[in-house]
């Protein structure tokens, strides 16, 4: 379970996040603790707990929550105090509380929108008494709790469910057949069995996401090409010192700070022996909750959109998060890559660009940004799919799958587990011990590629085909 620490308080900036103060929580009895004045607490007060008791409250979220922060401190007595944080009875965090000052305890979650009970329990109360004199006493102070909403606009392409009757493109069958053929051609190709048909990137070529608390110390990430407008976005990045980019030549990494409503995406990110960071491309997206999921502004000049992907779609937008898969519900669009060079030399919104060196001008080629879906009428539960494939298929049915890159074969992108720590990779369990491919026995065996449809562009958006000169 990931843990993040920081010293300084700050209120959540995203409008759909839910924050409540510790002093609003209730305890079973008056002698279990009290609301106390504390100038270091965010509201000037905190809930002090001095016995093994549970503070509780109820709250309502309007969107699914993907992260939880608890700002707390404690007093040490032959060991640090520990707390347990539960939502609707499920324990998301159990561990120590810092004793030097208030700190933010952060943990990834996946909690649906709705009414919830939230509890914070003090679990190891103790005191040390010598000859009738109390030498020390463990206590806990709860300042505030924040439930962080899923990123990006609720009504944008990433989060807004597709209508059951969403218009289908006239050439949908052509693009569907091309994607199916890409999967089939890779199945027939005599490569190693784990890379056949399709794949789900996890530890390689898929970004780790570092969700950082308020007050996370910042570092400079150097732009070796000396682009002033890009460097200005990287002068103060709240990057944890133990952060690691993804394995693979793309070396992607995402930092998300909910309290400032900002994400940073990096491509070809490295750290030199002296501890200095650099990246070849990427960008910073402020006001994440107002964006749909793609970088839009070209501060580097015409045609120079930011972002770590070939399309300027944010790495976090279509990423399958670990806790979403664990819960069994991915409630947003997912990203995928087509096979190089069988994507079209052009793009459709929400893509902002593409890599023309890795594309084709064949009429059946798939433009970057193309959104496929499974028909709303398809009974996915009746299909012979693995549990993971059903989770993925239901997300594609409701929200779609968006072409955001190209690669060696058709691949999906799932959250890199590196921030969880060593030996914490959950994907073998998620995939049922199978390779995440489309071969017989794979986690994507029997996936209904032949039932996919291509959704028509929303009003006011369109496609740019063959934008580069011959």
C-alpha positions in Angstrom: 0.0 0.0 0.0 1.5 3.3 -1.1 2.3 5.9 1.5 3.1 9.6 0.9 4.3 12.1 3.6 4.5 15.9 3.6 4.6 18.7 6.1 2.5 21.6 4.9 -1.3 21.8 4.8 -3.3 22.9 1.8 -6.9 22.6 0.7 -7.9 20.5 -2.2 -8.3 22.5 -5.4 -10.4 20.2 -7.5 -14.2 21.0 -7.1 -15.3 17.3 -6.9 -12.9 16.3 -4.2 -14.4 16.0 -0.7 -12.6 17.3 2.3 -13.9 17.3 5.9 -12.2 18.4 9.1 -11.3 15.9 11.8 -13.2 18.0 14.4 -16.4 17.2 12.6 -16.0 13.5 13.3 -17.7 11.9 16.3 -16.4 9.5 18.9 -18.4 6.9 20.9 -17.9 8.7 24.2 -16.6 11.9 25.6 -13.7 10.3 27.4 -12.4 8.8 24.2 -11.1 12.1 22.9 -12.1 15.7 22.2 -12.1 18.5 19.7 -9.0 20.6 20.6 -7.6 23.9 19.5 -4.5 23.5 17.4 -2.9 26.4 15.5 -1.1 23.9 13.3 -4.3 22.3 12.1 -5.9 23.4 8.9 -9.0 24.8 10.6 -7.4 25.7 13.8 -8.9 22.6 15.4 -8.3 18.9 15.4 -9.9 15.7 16.8 -7.7 14.3 19.5 -8.1 10.6 20.2 -6.5 9.2 23.4 -7.8 5.7 23.6 -8.3 2.8 21.2 -11.5 4.3 19.7 -12.9 5.2 16.3 -13.8 8.6 15.0 -16.5 8.5 12.3 -18.5 10.5 9.9 -20.6 10.2 6.8 -20.0 12.0 3.5 -21.2 12.1 -0.1 -19.1 12.0 -3.2 -20.4 13.0 -6.6 -17.7 11.1 -8.5 -15.7 8.0 -7.9 -12.7 8.5 -5.6 -9.2 7.3 -6.6 -7.0 8.6 -3.7 -7.4 9.3 0.0 -5.3 11.6 2.2 -5.4 11.8 6.0 -3.6 14.7 7.7 -2.6 13.6 11.2 0.0 13.6 13.9 0.7 11.7 17.1 2.8 11.5 20.2 5.3 8.7 20.6 5.5 6.5 23.7 7.7 3.5 23.3 6.8 3.4 19.6 4.7 5.5 17.2 0.9 5.5 17.3 -0.9 3.7 14.5 -4.3 4.3 12.8 -6.7 2.5 10.6 -8.7 4.3 7.9 -11.8 2.6 6.5 -14.5 3.6 4.0 -17.7 1.7 4.2 -15.9 -0.8 6.4 -13.1 -1.5 4.0 -9.6 -0.8 5.4 -7.6 1.3 3.0 -4.8 2.3 5.3 -3.3 0.8 8.4 0.0 2.1 9.7 1.9 4.6 11.8 1.4 8.3 12.2 4.3 10.7 12.3 5.1 12.3 15.6 7.2 15.3 14.7 4.4 17.3 13.0 1.3 16.9 10.9 1.8 14.8 7.9 -0.3 13.7 5.0 -0.9 10.0 4.8 -1.8 9.1 1.2 -3.2 5.9 -0.3 -4.7 4.9 -3.6 -8.4 3.8 -3.5 -11.3 3.0 -5.8 -14.6 4.1 -4.3 -17.8 4.7 -6.3 -19.7 7.9 -6.0 -22.4 8.0 -3.4 -22.9 8.1 0.4 -20.1 6.7 2.5 -19.1 6.1 6.1 -15.5 7.1 6.9 -13.8 6.0 10.1 -10.3 6.7 11.6 -9.3 4.4 14.4 -6.5 4.8 16.9 -5.3 1.2 17.2 -2.4 1.0 19.7 -3.0 3.3 22.6 -0.3 2.9 25.3 1.2 4.8 28.2 4.3 4.3 30.4 3.9 4.8 34.1 6.8 4.6 36.6 6.0 4.7 40.3 2.7 6.3 39.6 4.1 8.9 37.3 3.1 9.0 33.6 6.3 9.1 31.6 4.7 9.2 28.2 1.3 8.7 26.6 0.4 7.8 23.0 -2.2 10.0 21.4 -3.4 10.9 17.9 -4.7 14.1 16.3 -6.8 14.0 13.1 -6.7 17.2 11.2 -8.6 16.4 8.0 -9.5 13.7 5.5 -9.7 14.2 1.7 -11.3 11.9 -0.9 -9.8 12.7 -4.2 -12.1 12.5 -7.2 -11.2 10.7 -10.4 -9.2 13.3 -12.6 -10.5 15.3 -15.5 -13.9 16.8 -16.3 -16.9 14.8 -15.5 -18.5 15.7 -18.9 -15.4 15.2 -21.0 -14.6 12.4 -23.4 -12.6 10.5 -20.7 -15.3 10.4 -18.0 -18.7 10.9 -19.8 -20.4 7.5 -20.6 -21.3 7.0 -24.2 -25.0 7.1 -25.2 -26.4 3.7 -26.0 -27.3 5.3 -29.4 -24.1 7.1 -30.0 -23.7 7.6 -33.8 -21.3 5.2 -35.5 -18.9 6.2 -38.3 -19.7 5.3 -41.8 -16.3 3.5 -42.2 -16.6 1.7 -38.8 -16.5 -1.8 -40.3 -13.3 -1.0 -42.3 -11.5 0.4 -39.2 -12.8 -2.5 -37.0 -11.6 -5.1 -39.5 -8.2 -3.4 -39.6 -7.8 -3.5 -35.8 -9.0 -7.1 -35.7 -6.5 -8.0 -38.5 -3.7 -6.3 -36.5 -4.5 -8.6 -33.6 -4.8 -11.6 -35.8 -1.6 -10.9 -37.7 0.3 -10.7 -34.5 -1.2 -14.0 -33.4 0.0 -15.6 -36.5 3.5 -14.1 -36.3 6.1 -16.5 -34.9 7.1 -14.4 -31.9 7.5 -15.5 -28.2 4.1 -16.6 -26.9 3.8 -13.9 -24.3 3.7 -11.2 -27.0 1.1 -12.6 -29.3 -2.1 -11.0 -30.5 -2.2 -8.1 -28.0 -0.8 -7.2 -24.7 -1.4 -5.1 -21.6 1.6 -2.9 -20.7 2.3 -2.8 -16.9 5.9 -2.6 -15.8 7.2 -1.5 -19.2 6.0 1.3 -21.5 3.3 2.3 -19.1 3.7 5.1 -16.5 4.0 4.9 -12.8 1.7 7.5 -11.2 3.0 9.3 -8.2 0.1 11.0 -6.4 1.7 13.5 -4.0 0.3 15.4 -1.1 0.3 19.1 -0.4 3.8 20.4 0.5 5.7 17.7 -1.4 9.2 19.2 -1.9 9.9 20.2 -5.5 12.8 19.6 -7.8 13.8 20.9 -11.2 13.5 18.6 -14.1 15.9 19.8 -16.8 14.9 20.2 -20.5 18.1 19.4 -22.3 16.9 21.1 -25.4 16.6 24.5 -23.6 13.0 25.3 -24.5 12.2 28.1 -22.1 8.4 27.6 -22.1 8.7 23.9 -21.4 11.5 24.4 -18.8 9.3 26.9 -16.9 6.8 24.1 -16.4 9.4 21.8 -14.9 11.3 24.2 -12.6 9.2 23.1 -9.6 8.0 19.5 -9.9 6.7 17.8 -6.6 8.6 14.7 -7.5 9.3 12.1 -4.7 13.0 11.4 -4.3 12.5 7.6 -4.8 10.4 8.0 -8.0 11.3 5.7 -10.9 10.3 6.1 -14.5 8.8 3.1 -16.4 11.1 0.5 -17.8 11.5 0.5 -21.6 12.9 3.1 -23.9 10.1 5.6 -23.4 10.8 6.0 -19.6 7.4 7.6 -18.9 6.3 9.0 -15.5 3.3 10.9 -14.2 3.1 13.1 -11.1 -0.3 14.2 -9.9 -0.8 16.7 -7.1 -4.5 16.9 -6.3 -4.1 19.8 -3.9 -2.9 22.0 -6.7 -5.0 20.2 -9.4 -2.0 19.7 -11.5 -0.3 16.8 -13.4 3.1 16.6 -14.9 3.9 14.1 -17.7 7.4 13.1 -18.7 8.9 11.1 -21.6 12.5 9.8 -21.8 12.9 10.8 -18.1 16.3 10.0 -16.5 18.2 10.7 -13.3 21.9 11.1 -13.4 24.3 9.8 -10.7 24.3 13.2 -9.0 20.5 13.0 -8.5 19.5 15.5 -11.3 16.4 14.8 -13.3 15.9 15.5 -17.0 13.3 14.6 -19.7 13.1 15.0 -23.4 9.4 15.9 -23.6 6.2 16.1 -21.7 4.3 18.9 -20.0 2.4 20.3 -17.1 -1.4 20.4 -17.0 -2.8 22.9 -14.4 -6.5 22.8 -13.6 -6.8 19.1 -14.4 -10.4 19.0 -13.2 -11.3 21.4 -16.0 -9.6 19.5 -18.8 -11.0 16.5 -20.7 -7.8 14.4 -20.7 -5.6 15.9 -23.4 -3.1 18.7 -23.5 -4.6 21.5 -25.6 -2.4 24.6 -25.7 0.7 24.8 -27.9 3.1 27.0 -25.9 6.0 25.9 -28.0 4.5 27.3 -31.2 2.2 26.0 -33.9 2.1 22.2 -34.0 4.1 21.8 -30.9 1.5 20.3 -28.5 2.8 19.2 -25.1 2.5 15.8 -23.5 4.4 12.5 -23.2 2.3 10.6 -25.8 2.4 10.9 -29.6 -1.1 12.3 -29.5 -0.8 14.8 -26.5 -3.4 12.7 -24.7 -2.4 12.7 -21.0 -0.8 9.5 -19.8 -3.3 9.3 -16.9 -6.3 9.7 -19.1 -6.9 6.2 -20.4 -4.7 4.4 -17.9 -6.2 1.4 -16.2 -5.6 2.1 -12.5 -4.6 -0.7 -10.2 -7.4 -0.2 -7.7 -10.0 0.1 -10.4 -9.1 -3.4 -11.7 -9.1 -4.7 -8.1 -12.6 -3.3 -7.6 -13.8 -4.7 -10.9 -14.9 -1.3 -12.4 -13.0 0.9 -14.8 -15.3 4.0 -15.0 -13.6 5.9 -17.8 -12.3 5.5 -21.3 -9.2 3.3 -21.8 -6.3 4.0 -24.1 -4.6 1.5 -26.5 -1.9 1.6 -29.2 -2.2 0.3 -32.8 0.5 -1.6 -34.5 3.3 0.4 -36.1 3.1 1.5 -38.9 -0.6 0.8 -39.4 -2.0 4.0 -37.8 -3.1 6.7 -40.2 -0.9 9.7 -40.9 -3.5 12.0 -39.3 -5.5 12.3 -36.2 -9.0 12.7 -34.8 -10.0 14.6 -31.7 -9.2 14.1 -28.8 -5.7 13.4 -30.3 -3.9 16.7 -31.0 -1.1 15.2 -33.1 0.6 12.0 -34.2 4.0 10.6 -35.1 4.0 10.7 -38.9 7.2 8.7 -39.1 5.3 5.6 -37.7 2.1 5.9 -39.7 0.5 4.9 -43.0 -1.7 6.6 -45.6 -3.6 3.5 -46.4 -7.3 4.2 -46.5 -8.0 1.6 -43.9 -5.4 2.9 -41.5 -6.6 3.9 -38.0 -6.2 7.6 -37.1 -4.9 8.5 -33.7 -7.8 9.5 -31.4 -10.2 7.0 -33.0 -12.7 5.8 -30.3 -13.9 2.2 -30.6 -16.7 0.8 -28.4 -18.6 -2.4 -27.9 -22.3 -2.2 -28.7 -24.5 -1.2 -25.7 -26.7 -4.2 -26.5 -23.9 -6.8 -26.2 -24.3 -9.0 -23.1 -20.7 -9.1 -22.0 -21.5 -11.4 -19.0 -22.6 -14.1 -21.4 -19.3 -14.1 -23.2 -16.5 -16.7 -22.5 -14.1 -14.1 -21.1 -11.7 -14.0 -18.2 -12.6 -11.8 -15.3 -10.1 -9.2 -16.3 -11.3 -9.2 -20.0 -14.9 -8.7 -18.7 -13.8 -5.7 -16.7 -12.0 -4.2 -19.7 -14.9 -5.0 -22.1 -17.5 -3.3 -19.9 -15.3 -0.2 -19.7 -15.0 -0.2 -23.5 -18.7 -0.7 -23.9 -19.6 2.2 -21.7 -16.8 4.7 -22.3 -14.8 3.5 -25.3 -11.2 2.7 -26.1 -9.1 5.5 -27.7 -6.1 5.1 -30.0 -3.3 7.2 -28.3 -0.1 5.7 -29.6 1.5 3.0 -31.8 3.8 0.1 -30.9 4.9 -3.4 -31.8 1.4 -4.8 -31.5 -2.0 -3.8 -30.2 -1.6 -3.0 -26.5 -3.5 -1.5 -23.6 -2.0 0.5 -20.8 -2.3 -0.4 -17.1 -0.8 1.5 -14.2 2.8 0.7 -13.5 3.1 -0.9 -10.0 6.6 0.4 -9.2 5.3 3.0 -6.6 3.8 0.1 -4.6 7.2 -1.2 -3.7 9.1 -4.4 -4.5 7.1 -7.6 -4.7 3.8 -5.7 -4.8 2.9 -6.4 -8.5 -0.8 -7.4 -8.6 -1.1 -8.2 -12.3 -0.4 -11.9 -12.1 -3.5 -12.1 -9.8 -5.5 -9.8 -12.0 -4.7 -11.8 -15.1 -5.3 -15.1 -13.4 -1.7 -16.2 -13.9 -2.1 -15.9 -17.7 -0.2 -13.8 -20.2 -2.3 -10.7 -21.0 -2.5 -11.7 -24.7 -5.2 -12.9 -27.1 -3.9 -16.4 -27.7 -5.8 -19.4 -26.4 -5.2 -19.4 -22.7 -4.4 -15.7 -22.6 -6.1 -13.1 -20.4 -7.7 -11.6 -23.5 -8.7 -14.9 -25.1 -12.0 -14.6 -26.9 -12.1 -10.8 -26.7 -14.9 -9.7 -29.1 -12.7 -7.7 -31.5 -15.2 -8.4 -34.3 -18.0 -6.6 -32.4 -16.2 -3.3 -32.0 -17.7 -0.1 -33.5 -16.1 3.3 -34.2 -17.9 6.2 -32.6 -18.6 9.2 -34.8 -16.7 12.4 -33.8 -18.6 14.7 -31.4 -20.1 17.9 -32.8 -17.5 20.6 -33.2 -14.6 18.1 -33.5 -13.1 16.4 -36.5 -10.1 14.7 -38.1 -7.0 15.9 -39.8 -5.8 13.3 -42.3 -2.5 13.3 -44.2 -1.4 16.7 -42.6 2.2 16.3 -43.7 3.5 17.0 -47.2 4.6 14.1 -49.4 
